[in-house]
Amino acid sequence: MIDVRFDNLDAVRQAYDPAVVEKATFSAVKKLHSKAATRVSKSVRGTYNIKAGQLKVALKKRVRTQQGVPSGFLIYTGGRISLRQFAVGGAMPKKSNQPIRKGARGSRKGVRVRVVKSRGSYVVKGGFWGKGRVGKEDGIGQYQIFQRIGAARLPIRKLTGPSVAHMVRGKAGIDEINSMMAQDADKTLANELDHFLQRQIGIR
């Protein structure tokens, strides 16, 4: 979880119009939210083969006020992501992610994925492309990566990679990003105070 808070808000309230401080504070939280989310996204995508949109879907922004001091939070939710999102060349079967594998039953098309960038791509053991039938993500016509359980044709299971929350906790450098947010918080608040004060006196 990424945390955004202000250290000198009591002193600011004594020096400025409380109504202006309230507007400036919430505006600053929104801007810091966006800045922190961008930093998390770049950090995670530098390690994992994942699209920015997938991170955005899992992100929940929250603002909470305790003892009159608003704090902003970035919370990443959701379960494990379908392995299709890590397929080489995109989440659809194509030549780049369907290597030909030879076995006792002849040649078959496999699945090539890349989860962690530093480890490169690999062929999923026993993996194959198919269309999901149930569930929100596995709707009819939605390609997924499956693997058979046992030697028989059925049953099969859909394969998944790590969750966004796991990727953020493990690779985003949360302590470093929180430190950056602490450094940026008061400066951002000062800029927003200046903006709203100028609007109040009709300059903007």
N, C-alpha and C positions, 0 to 999 in steps of 0.2 A: 504494500500500500504506500502510495506517495502522499506526503503530508505537506500542506502549505499553511503557514501561520505567520502572525505579525508580532514582533517583540515590544514595540513601543506605542501600542494603540491607545493606552490610557493617556499618555502625554499628548498624543495627537488630538484626542477628544477635548482636552483642556485648551488647546491652542486654536481650534477651528470649530466652525458651526457643526454641531452633531449631525444634522441632516446631510451636510456635504460629506462628512466623514463616512457615514453609512453608505452613501452611493459610491464613493470612491473605493471603499473597502471591498464591496461586492464586485465592482468592476475589476479591481486588481486581482481578486481571486479567480475570476473567469480567465483573465489573461495568463495568470500563472498556471492555471489548469492546462491551457493550450500549450504553453511552453514546456511544461513537464511531460505531457503526453507525447509531444514531438521527440523529446529526448529519450523517453522510454522506447518509442517505436524505432528510432534509429539504432539504439543499443541492441534491442532484441533482433532486429533484422540484420544487424552486423554479424550475429552468431547463427541465427536460424534462417532457413529458406522459407520465409513466410511473407505474405503480402501485408502492406500497411492496413488495408481494409479489414483483414481478419482480426487485427489487433483492435481496430476501432470498434468493431461489433462487440467485442468482449469488455469494452471500457464503460464503467459507470462513474459519473462525476457527482460528488456530494459536497454540500456546504453545511457545516454544523456550527452553531453558536453556543459557546459555553462561557458563562459569566460575562456575557456581552462581547466576547471576542470570537469573531467568525474564523473558522478554519476550513480549508478545502482539502478534499481527499480524492485520489484516483484509485478506484477499485477494479481489478480485473477478474471477471467471473467466467463461468462456463466450464464444461467438461473437456475431455480429451478431444482433439481435433481429428477429423477424418484424415487418414494417411494420404488421400487423394490431393489434399492441399499442399503436400510436399513432393508431389510427382515431378520429375524432371520435365521442364517444358510446359507445365500447366496441368490443371486438374481434369484433363480429358485424355483418353487413350490415343496415342499417336506414335509415330515411329521412334521418336526420341526417348519415350518412356516405355516402349514395349520390346525389349530385347528378346531375341529368339533363344530359347533354352531347349537343350536336347535331353531327353530322358528315355526310360524304358518304353514309354508309350509313343515315342516319336518326338518331333519338334513342336514346341508350343510357344505362344507369346507370353512373356513374363511381365514384370513390372519393375521399373527403375525409379527410385526415389532419392531425394537428398534432403535430410532433416537438418543436420548440423553442417554448416558450410565447410568448416575446417576438416571434416572427415570425408568429404566428397560424396558422390552418389554410390548406391549399391543396389543390387538386384534382390528383391524381397523373396525369401525362400518360400516356394509354393504359392506365391501371390499371383493374382489374375484380376483383370478388370471385369466388372459386371454392373448391372443396373439394380439399384435399390428398389425395394417394394413397399416398405413401411417406414413410418417415422418422418419427422419434419425435414431432416436433411436427406433421408434416403427415399425420397418420393419416387414414384414411377418415372423412369427416364433419367434419373440422376445417377451418373456413373460413380462407382465406389471401388475400392480395392479390397478384395476378399482373399481368404485363405481357407482351404478345406481342413476340417478337423478329422484326422484319420485318413485311411486309404480310400474310403468310399467317396462317391461324388457328393453326397450330403452326409452330415450337415456342414455348413460353412459359417464363417464369422467375418464381420467387417473389421478391417484393421485400422488402428488409430495411432496418432502420434501424441506428443505431449500437449497439455492444455496451455492456453495463453498465460494463465496464472502461474503455472510451473515455469514457463520460459521467463516471465518477468522476475520472479523470485530468484531464479538461478543465474540469470545473465545480464540483467538490466543495470546492476550496480546501484541498487536503491539507496544505499547510504550516501553515495556520491551525489545522486540526483537530489535527494533531500537536502544535502548540504548546499547545493547550488540554489535550490528554491529558497532556503533560509537567507542566502546572500541577496537574492533578487527581490524578496518579498517587500522589504522596507523601501527599496528604490522604486519598485513598481507602484507602491502605495503613494509615494511622494509625487510621482508623475500624474497619477490619477487625481490626487488632491488638487494639483495645479490646474488640471483640465476642468474639473467641476467648479473650482473657485472662479476661473475665468468665465465659464458659462453663467455663473450666478451674477456676475457683474456686467454681463453682456458683451464680453470681448469675443466669445465664441458662440 
